[in-house]
Amino acid sequence: MAFPAEPTVMYRDIVSHRTPVVLTDDLYDTLKHESKRTGASLAELVRRAIVATYPAVEEGRAEEILRSTFGAWRERNIDGAAYVEGLRKGMAHRLDR
């Protein structure tokens, strides 16, 4: 298989990394179906899912976001460990790390 001399415009100025991803048959079938439906490659669909799940914080805004949310829990009458325990029984121990 011959590769183009130039990478696609979208990825020309970024460093790329390859990583193996193991998918269940159902996830793979879902990606294949979506790939056929949209014309996007499996890799592109995975990249889109990652971007949608983990949006990048604009550089310089992380501190602003932290400051704006500081103290948001103070009106609650329950601590974080009890809250987590209420949502996911037996998981509050993770907060002890």
N, C-alpha and C positions, 0 to 999 in steps of 0.2 A: 504494500500500500504506500503510495507517495503522499508525503505531507506538503502542504503549501509552504513556499519559501518564507512568507510573512505570516505571523499569527493574526487571527482576526483582530479587527480594530478594537473591539471591546476589551481585549486582554493584552494588547501590545505593551502598555506601560505598567503592568503589574507583575509581580512575581507569582508564579503558580506553584501549587503543591498538589501532589497526588496522594490520596489516602484510600486504602481499601475499606469498603463499607459492606458489612454482611446484612442482607435483607431477608425477611421472611418471604415465602412465596406470595403471600397476599400483598405485601408492600411492593414487591417487584412487579406483580401483575398490575397493581394500581399505577405505578410509574410508567409501565409500558403502554397502558391504555391512555394515560394522559399525554404521553409522548406522541402517540398516533393522532390523538385528538387535536393537539396544539402544534405539532411539528417541532417542538423543543426536544433537545436531547435529554437523556436520563440525567447526565451530569448537570445540565442547566436547570432541570427541575429540582434537583437536590440543592443546588446553589440558591435558587429562589426560596426554597423552604427554609434554608438556614437564615437567609436575610430577613425573611418574614418573622422567624422565631426569635432571632437575636439581632434586632436593629442596632446599628452602630450609634453610639452617643456622639453627637457633634463634638469635635475637639473644643475644649474649653468650656463646655456646658455641663460637664459631670459635676463640678463643684456647685454650680448654680442649682442643679437639680437636687443634689443632696441637701443643700441649705433650705430649699423650698419645701422639702418633705420632712425635715427634722421636726420631731415632736408630734407627728401625725397620730401616733398611738396614745398620746397622753390622756385623751378623753375616754379611753376604754378602761373597764374595771377588771380586766383579765390580763395576765402577763403572756408573753409570747409562747412560752413552753406549754401553758395550759391551752392556749388557742390551737397550737399545732396538735396537741393531744386530742382535742375535741374534733379536729378535722380528720386526723389519721391516727387512730388508736395505736399506741405502742411506738410512735415515731418521735415523740418529744425528746427522747434520749439523744437524738442527733444534735440538739442545741447545746449539749454539754461539751461538744468537741472544742 
